[in-house]
């Protein structure tokens, strides 16, 4: 992933929901989020976390979001 500060990353977290941005598809956990490549377009991203374990999925999501927050501008 290359650094691109013109892309805005939308990650809103819900402290009451430890599974925010996680989705279970037939037993495999995915992460989903939205990016705004331009001010008038958006792109929904869904990526497999390649795990069936919710605890591992949460850890992978957190690592991914931490990495992305250092590469992109965040919108909350």
Secondary structure, 3 states (H helix, E strand, C coil): CCCCCCCEEECCCCCCCCCCCEEEECCEEEEEEEEEEECCEEEEEEEECCCCCHHHHHHHHHHHHHHHHHHCEEEC
